[in-house]
Structure formats: C-alpha cells, structure tokens
Amino acid sequence: MTAVSKALDWITKMAFLNILWLLFLLPGFVVFGIFPATSAMLTIIHKWLKGETDIAVFRTFWTTYKKEFFNSNKLGYLLAAAGYILYLDFVFLISAADDFFLYLTVPYLVVTAIFLLTGLYAFPIFVHYQMTSFQVIKTSFFMMLLNPVQTILMVVSTLGIGYILWTFQGLALFFSFSILALVVMMPANRAFERMKLKQQMLLAKQ
C-alpha cells in the first residue's frame, strides 16, 4: 500500500470514528453518552496503534460503549466534579480581597495544572488497564509526573490540533474529537510502554 493510500485509509477511518462518537452521544442523552463514547473511541485508537487495524470498528465501538457505560461515566463525573470544585474556587478567588487573591493564585494555578495534566491520562489509562476509577486517577497522576516528555507532547499536540480545528471549523464534524483522541493516545501509549519496560527491568534485577 502506497503512502497516499495509507493516508487516505487513515483519514477515512478517523472521519468514520468521529461520526460514530457524535452519534453515540445520543443513546446516553449526551450527558451520559459522552464518556462511554470517548472510551469506545479511545479503545479503537488504542487497538489501531497496537497494529490491530482490521477490527470491526462499529461492533467494537458498540460493544465497548455498552460494557463501559457505567464505569466510564463514574470516572468522567468524578473528574467533572473535581473540575467544578476548581471552578468554584476560581469564582471565590476573583471575588476575594486583593491581597488574599494574590496569596492563593499561584497554589490555585499549580493545582489546576496538575488536575488538567492528570486528566489527559485518565481515559487512556482507563482503556489500557483494568482499574477502578480512583486507581485510574492515582495512576494518571503518577504517569503524568514520570513521563514529562509525553505529557508535554500531549499538551502541545492538543493545543495545536485545537487551533487548527478552530481555524478550519468545517473539519470539526469529521475530525475534531477523533484527531484529539489520537494525539492524546499516541504519547500515552509511549508512556505505557516505558512503564512496562521499567517494570520488566526491575523484575529482571530481582
């Protein structure tokens, strides 16, 4: 297969996957569909990155959506609740006295940055490992700390793709969420491989 054919094949797959993600928001009335649809999309991308390019996309998506409906919503709304608390803290800070605001601004920004960076790993870890929601969040935190290069790649790629999609908004229907999922999943996969290699090296020394 030529490079052009491969590129066209990936473009078609990513567009189809993005449309599936949008369609599968509806069975969960959007608010309960977004997290299982995201889990299903990341599961498929994870398989593609491992070389499993011949899987039945629709069947895999639907099977994962049903299987992870409860657990993905549990994880998603735990993160959403934490994000909402941070938002309330922000509202409190901007309404506080000037001196008090200045003292707490830096700690608040640090905590918010840690939360956002941890959140980037949450659903990739959810689809890669079999863990409870709290284990996923804890593992995401340590994965973020131990893989700074991959974390930076996630942030830069996400911001870059976000800028492109904002500039060319006609692409959003076909590529927005699937491309964002891809640029998050690729560095996450490298982080998983690094951690696996480290674990193997530790076991070999014992």
N, C-alpha and C positions, 0 to 999 in steps of 0.2 A: 504493500500500500504506500503510495507516494505521500510526501509531506502535506500536499494540498488536500488529498483525500482524508488523511488523518485529521487535519484541521477542520474540515467540513463535517466529519463524523462527530468530533467533539462539540462543535458549535450546535449541531442538531440535537445531540444528547443533552447539552446544558439547557437549551431552549425548552425541550420537552420536560425536563426535570423542573424547570422554573414554573411552567404552566401547571404541572401536577401539584406543586407546592401551593400555588394560588387556589386551585380547585379544591384541594383537601382542607383548606381553611373552613369551607362551608359546612361539612358534617359536624364540626365542633363549634358552629356558630361563631367562627373566627376566634373568640376569646379562649375557647378550649381546643381549637384546631391548630393554632399557630405552633405550639410546642411539639405535639406529635408529628405534625407535617415537617417541622425542622429536623426532628430526629430521623424521620424516614429519609429525607433528602441527604442528610449527612451520612447515614448508613450506606446509601448507594454510592456517594462520592468516595467514602472510605473503601468500599469494595473495588471501585474502579482504580483507585490509587494503588491497591494491592495487586492489580493485574486481572481482577475478575470483571472483564469488560463485556462478557457475553451473558450477564444475568438478565432475567426478565424484569425490566425496570418497573412496570406498572404493578406486577404481582409482588415484587419485593417491597415496593413503596407501601402498598395496601396492607401487606402482612405486618410490616414494621409499625405502621400507623396504629393498627388495632392492638398489637402486642404491647406497645409502649405508651398507649394513650394515657393511662393513669400515672405511671411513673414519670413520664416526660412533663406532664402538667404539674406534678408535685415539685419537681426540680425547677421548672420555669417560674412557678409562682412563689417559690422560696426566694429566688433571685429577684423577682419583681417586687416582693415585699421589702427586701433589703434595699433595693433601689428607691422605693417610695420613702423609706425612712431617711435615706440620704437626701432626698428631695425636700422633705420636711425640715431637716437640719439646715439645708441651704436657705429655705424661706425664713427660718428663725435667725440665721446669721445676718441676712441682709436687713432684717428689721431690728437688730440689736444695736446697742450703742457702739460708736465708732471704735473705741479702744478695745472693747470686748470682741468685736468683729476681727480686728487686726490680730489679736492673740490666737484666735481659733481658725483663721483662714488657712494657714499652712497645714495644720493637722487634718483639717477637713479635706483639703485637696489631695493630701497623701492617701488618706483612707479611700477617697473616691477613686483615685487612680488605681489603687490596689484592687478595689472591687471590680472596676471595669476590665482590668487585665486578667483577673481571675475568671471573670465571666466569659472571656473569649475562649477559654479552655473547657468550660463546663460541658457543653453539649458534645464536642469532640470526644471528651473522656467518657461521657455517658454512653456513646455508641460504641466505644472501643473496649471498655471494661464492663464487667457486671458488678455494679456498686449501688449502694443506697444513695439517696440524694445528698445526705450530709458527707458521705465518703467522697462523692464526686466533687463537692465544693472544697473539701480539705485537700484532695489530691490536685485539684485545679490550682489552688494557691501555691502548693509546693512545686508543681510543674512550671508555673509561671516564674517562680524565683530561680529555679535550677536551669532554666533554658532561656536566658535573656536574649540571645540572638534570634531564636524562633519567635519569641514574644514581640520583639521589635519588628520582625518581618510581618507578623500578623497585623500590627498596628499600621505600619506603613502601607501594606497592601490594601487593607480595609479602607483607609483614608483615600488612597489613590483610586481604587475602584469606585468608591463613593463619589469622588469628584467627577470622574468620567461619566457615571450614570446621571449625576445631577446636570452635567453639561449637555449630555445627549439623552434626554428623558424618554425619547421614543424607544430606547433599548430596554427600559425598565420592565415592560411586560414579559419579555423573553429571557432576560439575563440577570436581572437585578439580584435576586436572592440566591440563585444557584451559583453565580460567579462569586458573590461574597462568601458563600459556604465553602467554595473551592479554595479561595485564598486563605481562609482560616484553617481548613482541614489539612492543607499541604504542610505548613510548618508544624502543626500539631502532630502529624504522622511522624515527622522527623524527630520531634521531641520524644514520642513514644519509643521509637527505635533506639534513640540514645539511652533512654532509661532502661530499656530491655538489655542493651549491651552492657551497661554498667552493672546491672543485676547479675548477668552471666559472668562477668569478670570477678565480682565479689564471691559468687558461688565457687568459681574455679580456684580462688585463693584459700577457701576453707578446707 
